Amino acid sequence: MHTLSSLAFTCLAIAVGTAAVAQDPVVAKKPRLAFVTNCVAEFWTVGSFGVEAGKQEFGVEAVVRMPANGTADEQKRILEDLLAKGVQGIALSPKDPENMTALLDKVASRAVLITHDSDAPKSKRLCYIGMDNYDAGRMCGQLVKQALPGGGAVVILVGNLDQDNARRRRQGVIDELLGRTHDATRFDKQDAVCKGDLYEIRATFTDQFDRQKGKAAAQDALTRWSDVACMVGLFEYEPPLMLEAVKSANRLGKVALVGFDENEATLQGIVDGHIHGTVVQNPYEYGRRSMELLAKLVAEVDAKKREALLPKGGFLDIPARQIKRDNVRAFWDDLLQKTGKKK
């Protein structure tokens, strides 16, 4: 009969105990999730704080991935890497949904896939979390009408027109300014003539998420047309670029500025009276609610029960808001609290 040394006995006890824990059904691994954005921006930094809050609240592991150059190819590589690493659930803001459908369906066959911020309705994603971008565009158009009640020439800046959110926001602005009926399926081509009784959409510039290109476009518009009365930036980084361009052209106060999202420079511009207002989403809740929904969907393997967890119509609505001078400080204070910043 052999006896175990004290050290060997201790090691054996640890090994047995570890095996017992691994077999204990009460101890389960946390769901492995990912939150994928469409670019790098302050907007998504806010979203990452929501992901962190969701990780703690819903007991999940999660990573945030932001494509450095904001391209569809980068997103493809990110998604393939996440699948290779065994991520079980992915929340994605798709760059080019029309041309990514096959890829997204592949992802959906291997992991739980939802979209946020911008949708891919033709894909097999289970749910879209965000706002109605067409309605938000009309809210932005309302801000333009408030800032420019007498009408005038309007220039729009947007990252690109491939993304679902970009197309819908722009169309909402145009339809609101031209007094059209509500139709989220309508789309005016980039070079279309869009002119109504009071307002004319003089041009839509796309900058492909290139800040220098965006600022150059704003400067070019101000140089080319002396009668530009309002500029609208539909993505988070664009209103500050427009503000810089207007200042450089010595047309501050002469060109109304309206934007989207809550870049700190945009909020400060509203405080200072240089920007009329902005339409904000809630990227913090995009991150947090994505973690909540993915955690539930990953945990449920029964298809019918999983479907019952989805919001009606596959749309979890997180409404947009208009931020102007009368409510900007309260909004900003709340944002700083959520992100742990001090002003």
C-alpha positions as CSV (number, residue, x, y, z in Angstrom):
1,M,0.0,0.0,0.0
2,H,1.4,3.4,-1.0
3,T,0.8,6.6,1.0
4,L,0.6,10.1,-0.4
5,S,2.9,12.8,0.7
6,S,1.4,15.9,2.2
7,L,2.0,18.0,-0.9
8,A,0.7,15.3,-3.2
9,F,-2.5,14.9,-1.1
10,T,-3.0,18.7,-1.2
11,C,-2.6,18.8,-5.0
12,L,-5.1,15.9,-5.4
13,A,-7.6,17.6,-3.1
14,I,-7.4,20.8,-5.2
15,A,-7.8,18.9,-8.4
16,V,-10.8,16.9,-7.2
17,G,-12.4,20.1,-5.8
18,T,-11.8,21.9,-9.1
19,A,-13.4,19.1,-11.1
20,A,-16.4,19.1,-8.7
21,V,-16.9,22.8,-9.2
22,A,-16.6,22.4,-13.0
23,Q,-19.4,19.8,-12.9
24,D,-21.6,21.8,-10.5
25,P,-24.5,23.1,-12.6
26,V,-24.8,26.1,-10.3
27,V,-21.4,27.4,-11.4
28,A,-21.8,28.6,-15.0
29,K,-19.6,30.5,-17.3
30,K,-20.6,34.1,-18.1
31,P,-22.0,34.7,-21.6
32,R,-19.3,36.0,-23.9
33,L,-20.5,39.1,-25.8
34,A,-19.3,41.8,-28.0
35,F,-20.4,45.4,-28.9
36,V,-19.1,46.4,-32.3
37,T,-19.4,50.1,-33.5
38,N,-19.1,51.6,-37.0
39,C,-16.1,53.9,-36.2
40,V,-14.1,55.5,-33.4
41,A,-15.9,58.5,-31.9
42,E,-16.8,60.1,-28.6
43,F,-20.3,58.9,-29.2
44,W,-19.1,55.3,-28.9
45,T,-17.0,56.1,-25.9
46,V,-20.2,56.9,-24.2
47,G,-21.6,53.7,-25.5
48,S,-18.7,51.7,-24.0
49,F,-19.6,53.0,-20.5
50,G,-23.0,51.6,-21.0
51,V,-21.4,48.2,-22.0
52,E,-19.4,48.3,-18.8
53,A,-22.5,49.0,-16.7
54,G,-24.3,46.2,-18.5
55,K,-21.4,43.8,-17.8
56,Q,-21.8,44.4,-14.0
57,E,-25.6,44.5,-14.0
58,F,-26.2,41.4,-16.1
59,G,-23.2,39.2,-15.3
60,V,-21.6,38.9,-18.7
61,E,-18.2,39.1,-20.3
62,A,-18.0,41.7,-23.1
63,V,-15.6,43.4,-25.4
64,V,-16.0,46.6,-27.4
65,R,-14.6,46.8,-30.9
66,M,-14.3,50.0,-32.9
67,P,-13.0,49.9,-36.5
68,A,-10.2,52.5,-36.6
69,N,-10.9,53.7,-40.1
70,G,-14.6,53.1,-40.1
71,T,-14.7,50.7,-43.1
72,A,-16.9,47.7,-43.8
73,D,-13.8,45.6,-44.4
74,E,-12.6,46.4,-40.9
75,Q,-16.0,45.3,-39.5
76,K,-15.8,42.1,-41.5
77,R,-12.4,41.3,-40.0
78,I,-13.6,42.1,-36.5
79,L,-16.7,39.9,-36.8
80,E,-14.7,37.0,-38.2
81,D,-12.2,37.3,-35.3
82,L,-15.0,37.4,-32.7
83,L,-16.5,34.2,-34.2
84,A,-13.1,32.5,-34.1
85,K,-12.8,33.4,-30.5
86,G,-16.2,31.8,-29.7
87,V,-18.1,34.9,-28.8
88,Q,-21.8,33.9,-28.3
89,G,-23.6,37.2,-28.8
90,I,-22.8,40.3,-30.9
91,A,-24.4,43.7,-31.0
92,L,-23.4,45.5,-34.3
93,S,-23.8,48.9,-35.9
94,P,-23.4,47.7,-39.5
95,K,-21.4,49.9,-41.9
96,D,-23.0,48.8,-45.2
97,P,-26.0,46.6,-44.5
98,E,-27.1,46.3,-48.2
99,N,-23.8,44.6,-49.1
100,M,-23.1,42.9,-45.8
101,T,-26.3,40.7,-45.7
102,A,-24.5,37.4,-46.5
103,L,-21.8,38.1,-43.9
104,L,-24.4,39.1,-41.2
105,D,-26.4,35.9,-41.9
106,K,-23.2,33.9,-41.5
107,V,-22.6,35.6,-38.1
108,A,-26.3,35.0,-37.1
109,S,-25.9,31.3,-37.8
110,R,-23.0,31.0,-35.3
111,A,-23.9,33.6,-32.7
112,V,-26.8,35.6,-31.5
113,L,-26.8,38.8,-33.6
114,I,-28.6,42.1,-32.9
115,T,-28.0,45.5,-34.4
116,H,-27.9,48.9,-32.7
117,D,-27.7,52.5,-33.9
118,S,-28.1,51.5,-37.5
119,D,-30.1,48.5,-38.7
120,A,-29.7,45.7,-41.2
121,P,-33.4,44.8,-41.7
122,K,-32.8,42.4,-44.6
123,S,-30.4,40.2,-42.5
124,K,-31.2,37.5,-40.0
125,R,-30.4,39.7,-37.0
126,L,-32.9,39.2,-34.2
127,C,-33.5,42.7,-33.1
128,Y,-32.6,46.4,-33.6
129,I,-31.9,48.6,-30.6
130,G,-32.0,52.3,-31.2
131,M,-34.2,55.1,-32.4
132,D,-36.2,55.6,-35.5
133,N,-33.6,57.4,-37.6
134,Y,-36.2,58.8,-40.1
135,D,-38.2,60.3,-37.2
136,A,-35.1,61.6,-35.7
137,G,-34.2,63.2,-39.0
138,R,-37.5,65.0,-39.0
139,M,-36.8,66.2,-35.4
140,C,-33.5,67.6,-36.8
141,G,-35.5,69.3,-39.5
142,Q,-37.7,70.9,-36.9
143,L,-34.6,72.4,-35.3
144,V,-33.5,73.8,-38.6
145,K,-37.0,75.5,-39.0
146,Q,-36.7,77.0,-35.5
147,A,-33.2,78.3,-36.3
148,L,-34.1,79.5,-39.8
149,P,-37.9,80.3,-39.7
150,G,-37.7,82.4,-42.9
151,G,-36.1,79.6,-44.9
152,G,-32.9,79.6,-46.9
153,A,-30.2,77.4,-48.4
154,V,-29.2,74.3,-46.3
155,V,-26.1,72.2,-46.6
156,I,-25.9,68.7,-45.0
157,L,-22.8,66.8,-43.9
158,V,-23.0,63.0,-43.3
159,G,-20.4,60.3,-43.0
160,N,-21.8,58.2,-45.9
161,L,-25.1,57.2,-47.4
162,D,-24.5,53.5,-47.3
163,Q,-25.6,53.1,-43.7
164,D,-29.3,52.7,-43.0
165,N,-29.2,55.4,-40.2
166,A,-27.5,58.0,-42.5
167,R,-30.0,57.6,-45.3
168,R,-33.0,57.8,-43.0
169,R,-31.7,60.8,-41.0
170,R,-31.0,62.8,-44.1
171,Q,-34.4,61.9,-45.7
172,G,-36.1,62.9,-42.5
173,V,-34.5,66.3,-42.6
174,I,-35.3,66.8,-46.3
175,D,-38.9,65.7,-45.9
176,E,-39.5,67.9,-42.9
177,L,-38.1,71.0,-44.6
178,L,-40.0,70.4,-47.8
179,G,-43.3,69.7,-45.9
180,R,-43.7,66.2,-47.3
181,T,-45.8,63.4,-45.9
182,H,-44.2,60.9,-43.6
183,D,-42.6,58.2,-45.7
184,A,-39.5,56.4,-44.3
185,T,-39.1,54.5,-47.6
186,R,-38.5,57.6,-49.6
187,F,-34.9,58.4,-50.7
188,D,-33.6,61.4,-52.6
189,K,-30.3,60.7,-54.4
190,Q,-27.3,62.7,-53.2
191,D,-27.3,64.9,-56.3
192,A,-31.1,65.3,-56.4
193,V,-32.6,68.8,-56.5
194,C,-34.5,69.3,-53.2
195,K,-36.2,72.7,-53.1
196,G,-39.4,73.8,-51.5
197,D,-41.2,77.0,-50.9
198,L,-38.9,78.1,-48.1
199,Y,-35.9,75.7,-47.9
200,E,-33.5,74.4,-50.5
201,I,-31.1,71.5,-49.7
202,R,-28.2,73.0,-51.6
203,A,-25.9,70.0,-51.2
204,T,-25.2,66.8,-49.3
205,F,-21.5,66.2,-48.6
206,T,-20.2,62.8,-47.5
207,D,-16.8,62.6,-45.7
208,Q,-16.4,58.8,-45.1
209,F,-15.6,59.5,-41.4
210,D,-12.6,61.5,-42.4
211,R,-12.5,64.6,-40.1
212,Q,-10.2,66.6,-42.4
213,K,-12.4,65.8,-45.4
214,G,-15.5,66.8,-43.4
215,K,-14.1,70.2,-42.4
216,A,-12.9,70.8,-45.9
217,A,-16.4,70.1,-47.2
218,A,-17.9,72.6,-44.8
219,Q,-15.3,75.2,-45.7
220,D,-15.9,74.6,-49.4
221,A,-19.6,75.1,-49.0
222,L,-19.1,78.4,-47.3
223,T,-16.7,79.6,-49.9
224,R,-18.8,78.3,-52.9
225,W,-22.1,79.8,-51.7
226,S,-22.3,83.1,-49.9
227,D,-26.0,82.5,-49.2
228,V,-25.7,79.3,-47.2
229,A,-28.0,80.0,-44.2
230,C,-27.8,76.7,-42.3
231,M,-25.5,73.7,-42.0
232,V,-26.6,70.3,-40.6
233,G,-24.2,67.6,-39.4
234,L,-25.8,64.2,-39.1
235,F,-23.0,62.3,-37.4
236,E,-21.4,63.0,-34.0
237,Y,-18.1,64.4,-35.1
238,E,-19.5,66.8,-37.8
239,P,-21.1,69.6,-35.9
240,P,-17.8,70.6,-34.2
241,L,-16.2,70.6,-37.7
242,M,-18.9,72.9,-39.0
243,L,-18.5,75.2,-36.1
244,E,-14.7,75.5,-36.8
245,A,-15.4,76.2,-40.4
246,V,-17.9,78.9,-39.7
247,K,-15.6,80.6,-37.2
248,S,-12.7,80.5,-39.7
249,A,-15.0,82.1,-42.3
250,N,-16.0,84.9,-39.9
251,R,-19.7,83.9,-40.3
252,L,-20.4,83.0,-36.8
253,G,-24.0,84.0,-36.0
254,K,-24.7,84.3,-39.7
255,V,-24.9,80.6,-40.5
256,A,-27.2,78.6,-38.3
257,L,-25.8,75.2,-37.1
258,V,-27.8,72.1,-36.2
259,G,-26.4,68.7,-35.4
260,F,-26.7,65.2,-34.1
261,D,-25.4,63.5,-31.0
262,E,-23.6,64.8,-27.9
263,N,-20.0,65.7,-28.7
264,E,-18.7,67.9,-26.0
265,A,-17.8,70.6,-28.5
266,T,-21.4,70.5,-29.8
267,L,-22.8,70.8,-26.3
268,Q,-20.5,73.7,-25.5
269,G,-21.5,75.3,-28.8
270,I,-25.1,75.2,-27.7
271,V,-24.2,76.7,-24.3
272,D,-22.4,79.5,-26.1
273,G,-25.3,80.1,-28.5
274,H,-23.3,79.2,-31.6
275,I,-25.2,76.0,-32.3
276,H,-29.0,76.1,-32.2
277,G,-29.5,72.5,-31.1
278,T,-28.7,68.8,-31.6
279,V,-30.8,65.6,-31.8
280,V,-29.3,63.1,-29.3
281,Q,-29.6,59.4,-29.1
282,N,-28.7,57.4,-26.0
283,P,-25.4,55.5,-26.8
284,Y,-25.1,54.7,-23.1
285,E,-28.4,52.8,-23.2
286,Y,-27.5,51.2,-26.5
287,G,-24.5,49.6,-24.8
288,R,-26.3,48.7,-21.6
289,R,-29.5,47.4,-23.2
290,S,-27.5,45.4,-25.8
291,M,-25.8,43.5,-22.9
292,E,-29.2,42.9,-21.2
293,L,-30.9,41.5,-24.3
294,L,-27.9,39.5,-25.5
295,A,-27.5,37.9,-22.1
296,K,-31.1,36.7,-22.1
297,L,-31.0,35.5,-25.7
298,V,-27.8,33.6,-25.3
299,A,-29.1,31.9,-22.1
300,E,-32.3,30.7,-23.8
301,V,-31.7,27.8,-26.3
302,D,-35.4,27.1,-27.1
303,A,-36.3,29.0,-30.3
304,K,-39.9,29.8,-29.3
305,K,-38.9,31.0,-25.8
306,R,-36.1,33.1,-27.3
307,E,-38.5,34.7,-29.7
308,A,-40.7,35.6,-26.8
309,L,-37.8,37.6,-25.3
310,L,-37.7,39.9,-28.3
311,P,-39.5,43.3,-28.3
312,K,-42.5,43.7,-30.5
313,G,-41.6,44.0,-34.2
314,G,-37.9,43.3,-33.4
315,F,-37.4,46.9,-32.5
316,L,-36.3,48.1,-29.0
317,D,-37.0,51.8,-29.2
318,I,-34.8,54.2,-27.3
319,P,-36.3,57.6,-28.3
320,A,-34.3,60.5,-29.6
321,R,-34.4,63.9,-27.9
322,Q,-33.8,67.5,-29.0
323,I,-31.2,69.3,-26.9
324,K,-31.2,73.1,-27.0
325,R,-30.0,75.9,-24.8
326,D,-32.8,75.5,-22.3
327,N,-32.0,71.9,-21.4
328,V,-28.4,71.4,-22.5
329,R,-26.9,71.8,-19.0
330,A,-29.2,69.2,-17.4
331,F,-28.5,66.8,-20.2
332,W,-24.7,67.4,-20.0
333,D,-24.6,67.0,-16.2
334,D,-26.4,63.6,-16.5
335,L,-24.0,62.5,-19.2
336,L,-21.0,63.4,-17.2
337,Q,-22.4,61.5,-14.2
338,K,-22.9,58.4,-16.3
339,T,-19.5,58.4,-17.8
340,G,-17.7,59.3,-14.5
341,K,-16.3,62.6,-15.9
342,K,-16.1,65.9,-14.1
343,K,-16.7,69.2,-15.9
